[in-house]
């Protein structure tokens, strides 16, 4: 019995429309897209396109939330799907940081944005995508080694600029062991792979806590809790990402807490001031109208 095998000329080859292929790929996880870049040149070009990446992030981000847990001195990070059932063992995964220098080292998170995490290790900054394992070491800032070795970074910010399709890092530095107005601000562009200092700034801020503060990204601006030492009060420092300008938001008048135990969060669509005390009640203050200090309201007190 003979088996009939059609030749190439007689085969009826059907292709999916390009629009349908794009919609299918947009619904796939990041790891699958990384593998599918090897299918053909057209898929490599499509998946690598910045417009496709933006559409994929906007679609995936609406239904994907993950928590990262790691000890600063550990070499592994545990990633947990926040929306997965508690009994789903596959929702938890162990990620490796083997691209960092060998131990012993201290790793700190300095920001997160659009699936990327900004890590600091051995005085170097790294962009890391936990979903794909893609990582990039950022160029060193020219300010500290060449100009002022006594400058210390005390504020960090990390965000994405859709107008230029660029990831940006901001650092605010101050002179060590000094309370003079010597703050300096510099911004790193991943696309340009270069640091640029913002000149002409003269303000007097210190960190409210003992650790470096990571900026809260909200409403197109970065926010930090800082000490306005020239006026003897604490404020929220706001850095407008588009205008490259600073402003302040006063704290509630009734707010009297240890600033080492409080932080800023986003509750829904408004910024909040979260206060956690070891031996005292926890409080949550909410600014109901953005930048209106009279709208601060104490909403939750947990004994």
Secondary structure, DSSP 4 states (H G I P E B T S, - for coil): -PPP---TTT-------HHHHHHHHHTS-HHHHHHHTTS-HHHHHHHH-HHHHHHHHHHHHTT--EEEE--TT-SEEEEEETTS-TT-GGGEEEEE-TTSPPSS--EEEEEEETTEEEEEETTEEEEEETTT--EEEPPPPHHHHHT-TTEEEEEEEEEEETTTTEEEEEEEEEETT--SS--EEEEEETTTTEEEEE-S-----EESSSSPEEPEEETTEEEEEEEETTTTEEEEEEEETTTTEEEEEEPPTT----GGGEEEEEETTEEEEEE--SSS-EEEEEESSTT-GGGEEEEEEE-
